[in-house]
Amino acid sequence: MNLGEREILAHAAGQAMDYLAGLPERHVGATAGADELMKLLGGPLPERPASPTETIDLLGRAAAEGGVVASSGPRYFGYVVGGTLPVAIAADWITTAWDQNSGIFDLGPAVATAEHIAAGWLIDLLGLPADTSVGFPTGCAMAHVTALAAARHHVLAAAGWDVERRGLQSAPPIHIVVGEQRHLTIDLALRYLGFGTDQVHVVPSDGEGRLRVEELEHVLADCHGPTIVCAQMGDVNSGAIDPVGDISDIAHRHSAWVHVDGAFGLWAAASPALRHLVAGVERADSWATDAHKWLNVPYDCGLVFVAHPQAHQAAMLHTRADYLPAGVPGERDPIEWVPELSRRARSLPVWAALRTLGRTGVADIIDRCCANTRRFVTKLESLPQVQILNDAVLNQVLVRFGDDDTLTRKVIKQLQTGGVCWFGETTWHGVLAMRISVTSWRTTESDVDRTVEEIGKTLARVGGTASAPPPPATGSA
């Protein structure tokens, strides 16, 4: 490496470290708009080469002038977005420097081996069957695509149909059973895989968003032939967890495949204190989650687990071009478990995080986030005009102000522009609510207390102070 290369990389590393050091007090929301950022970063394509450090400085200005959301900071509670562990950031820097195409073992032996090891650690950590296969796609949406492709192969093969060779045009129809409160990425995966969404069987959910098991039996009784059931661990609004063990038992009596959307809720299995919430998780057939949520590694990194490796591999099977080496026993080729051939080595930060945290460190992140969630509930319930709309079983809280949509939206907007913290809005059982998601390892009790104080000040400024607080609503809205 020449001196110029070192200077460029050191300059960028310095900017990155300054950004991370400023996260605790950074204005949480973005303040720059599209027009400002277009003027800063755009213009005609340069005719001639420019200084690399000048280019990096423009990115620094984009952050300094409000073009970056401090979503990895300690008081970002908007979407289910984790912070980034320092060791995972460091491993991600190394991943970029190595620049390995991690599709096959020959292109990156160290990466393929680390991925193989991380896969085994994850199976153990989450209590999944020992022979489960694992893939590292871009995120939970592609994890759903991968898992449901494996499910499609499995249920059609049982019906005597080779879907990879013969396609879906004349295949036996597949029944897809989903919960009323499923995440939109389930529907995306169903569209991508040719199932569509109009023909799905929808099982009603309870007030917290959990699939009603007693209704599942009735729905499955009308499903004759290949069937896939989609369950959920961690409703995106309430954090509620479907009773996956019971769902699996019922579905398997009907020879159905059970897929679990565990985008963040599956990580409860890594906590001894919370594992009871996901009892029976090991009885499902496939699982999808994100490492860039509760494991707090950089974007993008999804995880897919399949209890039937042959179906998983058959669904993802890449025809080897003449120039690619044949698979060798003991050398895991990552392309066998995900759709992509050219792949960033996104599994390396996962390996680094697991290697550094260990079993107890991962559990500590999950437990602290949930403890801080309960702290939010306790402190918010003492404020006037505040309603808690859900049972906070994990890291999600739904809050409503003055039982009024207009006031709730005003408070959210004021908090977003204030910069101390950031929340998003959602609709829950027909009413507007503020959604709190506690997913970052950086969030402390002090951050919760400071945030609640800011909420109280904002509520008093926007909506006045009620003479007496209403009784808290802890059930469904």
C-alpha positions in Angstrom: 0.0 0.0 0.0 1.4 3.4 -1.0 1.3 6.5 1.1 -1.6 7.9 -0.7 -3.8 4.9 0.0 -2.9 5.0 3.7 -3.8 8.7 3.9 -7.2 8.1 2.2 -8.1 5.2 4.5 -6.8 6.9 7.6 -8.8 10.0 6.7 -12.0 8.0 6.3 -11.4 6.0 9.5 -10.9 9.3 11.4 -14.2 10.6 10.2 -15.9 7.4 11.1 -14.5 7.4 14.6 -15.5 11.0 15.1 -19.0 10.2 14.0 -19.2 7.3 16.4 -17.8 9.4 19.3 -20.5 12.0 18.7 -23.4 9.6 18.6 -24.6 10.0 22.2 -25.3 13.8 21.8 -26.0 13.9 18.1 -29.3 15.3 16.8 -31.1 12.0 16.3 -33.2 12.7 13.3 -32.0 14.0 9.9 -32.4 17.8 9.4 -31.3 18.1 5.8 -33.7 17.6 2.9 -33.3 16.2 -0.6 -32.6 19.5 -2.2 -29.8 20.4 0.2 -28.2 17.0 -0.2 -28.5 17.1 -4.0 -26.7 20.4 -4.0 -24.0 19.1 -1.7 -23.4 15.7 -3.3 -24.7 16.1 -6.8 -24.0 18.2 -9.9 -22.7 16.9 -13.3 -20.4 13.9 -13.4 -16.9 15.3 -13.0 -14.8 15.4 -16.2 -11.5 14.7 -14.5 -10.4 12.9 -11.3 -10.8 14.7 -8.0 -9.0 14.4 -4.7 -10.1 11.3 -2.8 -9.9 13.1 0.5 -12.1 15.9 -0.9 -14.7 13.2 -1.8 -14.5 11.7 1.7 -14.9 15.2 3.1 -18.2 15.6 1.2 -19.5 12.6 2.9 -18.4 14.0 6.2 -20.3 17.2 5.4 -23.4 15.2 4.6 -23.3 13.9 8.1 -22.4 17.2 9.7 -25.1 19.0 7.9 -27.9 16.7 8.9 -28.1 14.2 6.2 -27.5 11.1 8.4 -30.0 9.7 10.9 -28.3 8.6 14.2 -30.2 5.3 14.1 -27.3 3.5 15.7 -27.3 5.9 18.7 -28.7 5.3 22.1 -32.0 7.3 21.8 -33.2 6.2 18.4 -36.4 4.2 19.0 -38.2 4.5 15.6 -37.8 1.4 13.6 -36.5 -2.0 14.9 -32.9 -0.9 14.1 -30.0 -2.1 16.2 -26.9 -0.2 17.0 -23.5 -1.5 15.8 -21.1 -3.2 18.1 -17.5 -1.8 17.8 -16.1 -5.2 17.1 -18.7 -5.8 14.4 -17.8 -2.4 12.8 -14.2 -3.3 12.9 -14.8 -6.7 11.3 -17.0 -5.0 8.6 -14.0 -2.7 7.8 -11.8 -5.7 7.4 -14.5 -7.4 5.3 -14.4 -4.4 2.9 -10.6 -4.4 2.9 -10.4 -8.1 2.1 -13.1 -7.7 -0.6 -13.8 -11.4 -0.8 -16.5 -12.7 -3.1 -17.8 -15.2 -0.5 -19.9 -17.3 -2.8 -17.6 -20.3 -2.9 -14.9 -21.7 -0.6 -12.2 -21.2 -3.2 -12.9 -17.4 -3.4 -12.5 -16.9 0.3 -11.5 -19.8 2.5 -11.3 -17.8 5.7 -14.7 -16.2 5.2 -16.4 -19.5 4.2 -14.9 -21.2 7.3 -15.9 -18.3 9.7 -19.4 -18.5 8.2 -19.6 -22.2 8.8 -18.5 -21.7 12.4 -20.9 -18.8 13.0 -23.8 -20.9 11.6 -23.1 -23.6 14.1 -22.9 -21.1 17.0 -26.2 -19.6 15.9 -28.0 -23.0 15.8 -26.7 -23.7 19.4 -27.5 -20.2 20.7 -31.1 -20.2 19.4 -31.8 -23.8 20.4 -32.6 -25.1 16.9 -32.1 -28.7 15.7 -28.5 -29.6 15.4 -28.7 -30.5 11.7 -30.3 -27.2 10.7 -28.9 -25.6 7.6 -28.0 -21.8 7.7 -27.8 -19.1 5.1 -26.7 -15.4 5.3 -28.9 -13.4 2.9 -29.2 -9.6 2.8 -32.1 -9.4 5.3 -35.2 -11.0 6.6 -37.1 -10.4 3.4 -34.7 -12.6 1.4 -34.5 -15.0 4.3 -38.3 -15.5 3.9 -37.8 -16.0 0.1 -35.1 -18.6 0.8 -37.0 -20.4 3.5 -40.3 -20.4 1.6 -38.5 -21.6 -1.5 -37.3 -24.6 0.5 -40.8 -25.1 1.9 -42.2 -25.0 -1.7 -39.7 -27.6 -2.8 -40.5 -29.8 0.2 -44.3 -29.8 0.1 -44.4 -30.2 -3.7 -41.8 -33.0 -3.7 -44.1 -34.8 -1.2 -46.9 -34.5 -3.8 -44.6 -35.9 -6.5 -43.8 -32.6 -8.2 -40.3 -31.3 -9.0 -40.9 -27.5 -8.9 -37.3 -26.6 -9.7 -37.5 -28.5 -13.0 -41.2 -28.3 -13.9 -42.2 -24.9 -12.4 -45.5 -23.9 -10.9 -47.7 -23.6 -14.0 -49.3 -27.1 -13.6 -48.2 -27.9 -10.1 -50.6 -29.0 -7.3 -51.9 -25.8 -5.6 -50.2 -24.9 -2.4 -52.2 -23.6 0.5 -50.5 -20.7 2.3 -51.8 -20.0 5.9 -50.8 -16.7 7.5 -51.7 -14.7 10.6 -53.7 -11.5 10.3 -50.8 -9.4 11.7 -48.1 -10.9 9.5 -45.3 -8.5 8.4 -45.3 -7.1 4.9 -42.2 -9.0 4.0 -44.1 -12.3 4.1 -46.4 -11.0 1.4 -43.4 -9.8 -0.6 -41.9 -13.3 -0.5 -45.1 -14.9 -1.5 -45.3 -12.6 -4.5 -41.6 -13.2 -5.5 -42.1 -16.9 -5.3 -45.2 -17.0 -7.5 -47.7 -17.8 -4.8 -49.4 -14.4 -4.9 -51.4 -13.0 -1.9 -55.0 -13.2 -3.0 -55.3 -16.9 -2.3 -53.8 -17.0 1.2 -55.8 -18.3 4.2 -55.7 -15.6 6.9 -56.1 -16.7 10.5 -57.4 -14.0 12.9 -55.1 -12.5 15.5 -55.9 -11.6 19.1 -55.7 -8.1 20.6 -51.9 -8.3 21.0 -51.4 -9.5 17.4 -50.9 -13.2 18.1 -52.3 -15.8 15.7 -55.3 -17.5 17.3 -54.4 -21.1 17.6 -57.9 -22.2 18.1 -58.8 -20.8 14.6 -55.8 -22.4 12.9 -57.2 -25.9 13.3 -60.4 -24.8 11.5 -58.5 -23.2 8.7 -56.2 -26.2 8.1 -59.2 -28.5 8.0 -60.1 -26.9 4.7 -56.5 -27.1 3.3 -56.2 -30.3 1.3 -52.8 -30.9 -0.3 -49.5 -29.1 0.1 -49.6 -26.5 2.8 -47.3 -23.9 4.4 -48.1 -22.1 7.6 -46.4 -18.8 8.5 -46.0 -17.9 12.2 -44.5 -14.8 13.8 -42.2 -14.1 16.7 -42.2 -10.4 17.4 -45.1 -8.4 16.0 -43.6 -5.3 14.5 -45.9 -3.1 16.6 -46.5 -4.9 19.9 -43.7 -7.4 20.0 -46.2 -10.2 20.6 -45.1 -13.8 19.9 -47.2 -16.5 18.3 -47.4 -19.8 20.2 -45.1 -21.4 17.7 -44.8 -24.8 19.5 -48.6 -25.2 19.5 -48.8 -24.0 15.9 -46.1 -26.5 14.8 -47.9 -29.4 16.5 -51.2 -28.6 14.8 -49.7 -27.9 11.4 -47.6 -31.1 11.4 -50.7 -33.1 12.1 -51.9 -31.8 8.8 -48.5 -32.4 7.1 -47.9 -28.7 6.7 -44.5 -26.9 6.8 -44.2 -24.2 9.5 -42.1 -21.1 8.7 -41.3 -18.6 11.5 -40.9 -14.9 10.9 -38.6 -14.1 13.8 -37.0 -10.9 12.4 -36.2 -9.8 16.0 -38.3 -11.9 18.3 -36.4 -15.1 17.5 -33.5 -13.6 19.5 -35.5 -14.2 22.7 -34.4 -17.8 22.4 -30.9 -16.6 23.2 -31.9 -15.3 26.6 -32.5 -17.8 29.4 -34.8 -15.3 31.0 -37.0 -14.9 27.9 -36.7 -18.4 26.3 -40.1 -19.4 27.7 -41.7 -16.9 25.4 -40.6 -18.9 22.4 -41.3 -22.4 23.8 -41.4 -25.0 21.0 -39.5 -22.9 18.5 -37.4 -25.9 17.6 -40.5 -27.7 16.3 -40.9 -25.4 13.3 -39.4 -26.2 9.9 -37.7 -22.9 9.0 -36.9 -19.6 10.6 -35.9 -16.1 9.4 -34.3 -13.3 11.4 -32.0 -10.4 11.1 -28.5 -10.1 12.6 -28.5 -6.4 12.0 -31.3 -6.0 14.5 -30.7 -7.5 17.9 -27.2 -8.9 17.3 -26.2 -5.3 16.5 -24.0 -6.0 13.5 -23.9 -3.6 10.5 -26.4 -3.6 7.7 -27.1 -5.8 5.8 -27.3 -9.2 7.3 -30.2 -11.6 7.4 -30.2 -15.2 8.6 -32.2 -18.1 7.4 -32.5 -21.5 9.1 -34.0 -24.6 7.6 -34.6 -27.9 9.5 -34.5 -29.8 6.2 -31.1 -29.2 4.6 -31.9 -31.2 1.5 -34.9 -29.1 0.7 -32.9 -25.9 1.4 -30.1 -27.0 -0.8 -32.4 -28.2 -3.6 -34.3 -24.9 -3.6 -31.1 -22.9 -3.8 -29.1 -25.2 -6.1 -26.8 -23.2 -8.4 -25.8 -25.0 -11.6 -22.0 -24.9 -11.5 -20.5 -23.2 -14.5 -17.5 -24.9 -16.1 -15.1 -22.4 -14.6 -16.3 -23.0 -11.0 -14.8 -25.8 -9.0 -16.9 -28.7 -7.8 -17.9 -28.7 -4.2 -15.4 -30.5 -1.9 -16.6 -32.3 1.3 -15.6 -30.2 4.4 -15.5 -27.0 2.4 -18.8 -25.2 2.8 -19.8 -23.2 -0.3 -22.2 -20.3 0.9 -24.0 -20.1 -2.4 -25.7 -23.4 -1.7 -27.8 -21.8 1.0 -28.8 -18.3 -0.4 -29.9 -17.0 -3.8 -26.9 -14.8 -4.5 -23.7 -16.0 -6.3 -21.6 -12.9 -5.8 -21.8 -12.1 -2.1 -20.3 -9.7 0.4 -18.8 -11.5 3.3 -21.5 -10.3 5.7 -21.1 -13.3 7.9 -17.7 -12.1 9.1 -19.1 -9.4 11.5 -21.6 -12.0 12.8 -18.7 -14.3 13.6 -16.8 -11.4 15.3 -19.8 -10.4 17.4 -20.5 -14.0 18.5 -16.8 -14.7 19.2 -16.6 -11.5 21.3 -19.9 -11.5 23.1 -20.2 -15.2 23.8 -23.5 -16.7 24.9 -23.9 -14.5 28.0 -23.0 -11.3 26.1 -25.7 -11.9 23.5 -28.3 -12.6 26.3 -27.2 -9.5 28.1 -28.0 -7.3 25.1 -31.4 -8.8 24.7 -32.2 -8.6 28.4 -31.0 -5.0 28.8 -33.2 -3.9 25.9 -36.2 -5.6 27.4 -35.5 -4.2 30.8 -35.2 -0.7 29.3 -38.5 -1.3 27.5 -40.2 -2.1 30.8 -38.6 1.0 32.3 -40.2 3.0 29.5 -43.6 1.6 30.4 -43.3 2.2 34.1 -42.1 5.8 33.7 -44.5 6.7 30.9 -47.5 5.4 32.9 -46.8 8.1 35.5 -47.3 10.9 32.9 -50.7 12.5 32.4 -52.5 11.9 29.1 -50.4 8.8 28.3 -51.8 5.4 27.4 -49.8 2.2 26.9 -51.6 0.2 24.3 -49.9 -3.2 24.5 -48.4 -5.7 26.8 -44.6 -5.0 26.5 -43.4 -8.6 26.4 -40.2 -7.8 24.5 -38.8 -4.5 23.2 -41.8 -2.8 21.6 -44.1 -0.3 23.3 -47.2 1.5 21.7 -48.0 4.8 23.3 -51.0 7.1 22.7 -51.4 10.7 24.0 -54.7 12.1 25.3 -56.5 9.3 23.5 -56.4 11.6 20.5 -54.9 11.1 17.0 -54.1 14.7 16.5 -52.3 15.2 19.8 -50.4 11.9 19.3 -49.2 13.0 15.9 -48.2 16.5 17.2 -46.1 14.9 20.0 -44.4 12.6 17.6 -43.5 15.4 15.2 -42.2 17.6 17.9 -40.0 14.8 19.3 -38.7 14.0 15.8 -37.7 17.6 15.2 -36.4 18.1 18.7 -33.3 15.9 18.2 -33.1 14.4 21.7 -34.8 11.2 20.6 -36.7 9.8 17.6 -39.9 7.8 17.4 -42.2 6.7 14.5 -45.9 6.5 14.3 -48.1 3.5 13.5 -51.8 2.5 13.5 -52.9 0.0 16.0 -56.5 -1.3 16.1 -57.6 1.7 14.1 -56.0 4.5 16.2 -52.7 6.4 15.9 -49.9 5.4 18.2 -46.2 6.2 18.8 -44.0 3.1 18.5 -41.1 2.6 20.8 -38.5 0.0 19.8 -35.5 -0.6 22.0 -33.0 -2.6 20.0 -29.5 -1.0 20.5 -26.8 -2.2 22.8 -26.0 1.5 23.4 -29.3 2.4 25.2 -28.9 2.9 28.9 -31.3 3.6 31.8 -30.2 7.2 31.6 -31.2 7.4 28.0 -34.6 6.1 28.8 -35.0 8.6 31.7 -33.8 11.5 29.5 -36.2 10.4 26.8 -39.2 10.2 29.1 -38.4 13.6 30.5 -38.3 14.9 26.9 -41.7 13.3 26.2 -43.2 14.9 29.3 -41.9 18.3 28.3 -43.1 18.0 24.8 -46.6 16.7 25.8 -47.0 19.6 28.3 -45.9 22.1 25.6 -48.1 20.7 22.8 -51.1 19.4 24.6 -51.2 21.0 28.1 -51.2 19.1 31.3 -54.2 17.1 32.3 -55.5 17.6 35.9 -55.3 13.9 36.6 -53.8 11.1 34.7 -56.2 8.6 33.1 -56.0 5.0 34.2 -53.4 3.2 32.1 -54.7 1.0 29.3 -52.5 -2.1 29.2 -54.5 -4.3 26.9 -55.5 -3.9 23.3 -56.7 -0.5 22.1 
